[in-house]
Amino acid sequence: MRVASRGSQLGQSLVEIALILPVLLTIISGTVDVGRLAYAYITIGNASYAGAQYASQSPEQSLDSTGIQVAVAAGTTTLYGATGSNPSVASTTGTDPYGHQFVSVSVTFVFAPVVPYPVLPSSISISRTVRMRVQT
């Protein structure tokens, strides 16, 4: 029976770490990306709500697309990857069956993971729409 020396045990530990480290880093980075995706989804929802709140204050503000975009941009200041064109904002107005004017604000954000995964797309489009009645 052969007794293992301390040097061979150290080499075995190094090989084990080298084998498990890529798996561990993939799990950690995947967890970070899922957290970032959830944060982006919540932030986009809150930003679309802020834009709809601004637009629903009066009939004049429901047509103010610049003001709606400013309200949405104020809600996405902490969002990583937000630029001038990302997220994109679209607003529409209309009248419901009861004769009340409404405004609908849609915000779309293109999310890119930190680490590209071979089985997942390189970007994910997140979209949220909020519809509110305009105050008269």
Secondary structure in CASP SS format (residue, H / E / C, confidence):
PFRMAT SS
TARGET T0000
AUTHOR 0000-0000-0000
METHOD secondary structure of the structure
MODEL  1
M C 1.00
R C 1.00
V C 1.00
A C 1.00
S C 1.00
R H 1.00
G H 1.00
S H 1.00
Q H 1.00
L H 1.00
G H 1.00
Q H 1.00
S H 1.00
L H 1.00
V H 1.00
E H 1.00
I H 1.00
A H 1.00
L H 1.00
I H 1.00
L H 1.00
P H 1.00
V H 1.00
L H 1.00
L H 1.00
T H 1.00
I H 1.00
I H 1.00
S H 1.00
G H 1.00
T H 1.00
V H 1.00
D H 1.00
V H 1.00
G H 1.00
R H 1.00
L H 1.00
A H 1.00
Y H 1.00
A H 1.00
Y H 1.00
I H 1.00
T H 1.00
I H 1.00
G H 1.00
N H 1.00
A H 1.00
S H 1.00
Y H 1.00
A H 1.00
G H 1.00
A H 1.00
Q H 1.00
Y H 1.00
A H 1.00
S C 1.00
Q C 1.00
S C 1.00
P H 1.00
E H 1.00
Q H 1.00
S H 1.00
L C 1.00
D C 1.00
S H 1.00
T H 1.00
G H 1.00
I H 1.00
Q H 1.00
V H 1.00
A H 1.00
V H 1.00
A H 1.00
A H 1.00
G H 1.00
T C 1.00
T C 1.00
T C 1.00
L C 1.00
Y C 1.00
G C 1.00
A C 1.00
T C 1.00
G C 1.00
S C 1.00
N C 1.00
P C 1.00
S E 1.00
V E 1.00
A E 1.00
S E 1.00
T E 1.00
T E 1.00
G E 1.00
T E 1.00
D C 1.00
P C 1.00
Y C 1.00
G C 1.00
H C 1.00
Q E 1.00
F E 1.00
V E 1.00
S E 1.00
V E 1.00
S E 1.00
V E 1.00
T E 1.00
F E 1.00
V E 1.00
F E 1.00
A C 1.00
P C 1.00
V C 1.00
V C 1.00
P C 1.00
Y C 1.00
P C 1.00
V C 1.00
L C 1.00
P C 1.00
S C 1.00
S C 1.00
I E 1.00
S E 1.00
I E 1.00
S E 1.00
R E 1.00
T E 1.00
V E 1.00
R E 1.00
M E 1.00
R E 1.00
V C 1.00
Q C 1.00
T C 1.00
END
